[in-house]
């Protein structure tokens, strides 16, 4: 396979160049133009000197992360439903799955570009590695952008709109690969078949390296479920920690931890600073166990506390997914609204005080859930059994969410 390099200097720029204001503006303009006016935009792309390295770091890297990270956030907020059963993966499992999906997507771009470059001459076109990479990278725009719907699993069916990428590919092949227009449709069909084969191979690899579901998590049926059965999962999780040692809704030590260099360093907030926010009581239930973890390298951190015992229990999670893939810019503009009423409860999703917020309540099972996405990346999730939704909401809202937001903004 040809090396992923471009013209001299093109690959020397930082992979974070897209994150600048100018880089984000150019990224947004390219996305908008390729979707709205592909004919004109393909001509513009054909005249650009950017090599593979520049296209990869400024375009593929940020956009390819959208579906993976959206699916990760969606699974952590709403759980994963299979055959009517719903379970919520652990933070580590969700992040590992997202990273596997992301890496395989990046690899898939190179593999598919290699296929395009190999087959183009057989359909009257010209082999050109840089242009083959561009046609694959830019035609995938629709599929990657539509991947944002995975933030809300019940909207995942809208991912079918990503098939518009096939039309973008069809329009781009004659311009970048010099494939005669009358052969472009057949070439596109052949590439779709090749894409399916590549997808099956990458999917098999993903199943090999993706971690198995956590056996300690018991699926729970119904929309009011979504509660991980972790009351019996004790042991080392809380070893060496004093349940009464956590502060109130947020103590001075917690606020200081959020402002510390460790918390404000590039990447995720420190697991210790998140743990310091966990209150000693939640909805009147005493703290039973506390646990925090970090994946290192600024990839993510989490803190979890469990409260009560017997028929009344609750859990509070703080998960920082870190500034991966530019997803914050997308979630910030997301304005999904959903309101579902049942005979025994309700389910709501929307923005409250500028933050994506979801809540569920079922009076029959007395199960409640309240989730808030802070600074478009720190998920605050509370779940209760035998706890009224109003008490759960009050407990979450008593946390100093502004302090978390401020800590993220300081980075």
Beta strands, then each sheet from edge to edge (+ up, - down):
strand 1: 80-82
strand 2: 85-87
strand 3: 220-221
strand 4: 281-282
strand 5: 285-294
strand 6: 301-309
strand 7: 312-320
strand 8: 338-341
strand 9: 345-352
strand 10: 355-362
strand 11: 367-374
strand 12: 378-385
sheet 1: 1+ 2- 3+
sheet 2: 4+ 5- 6+ 7- 12+ 11- 10+ 9- 8+
end
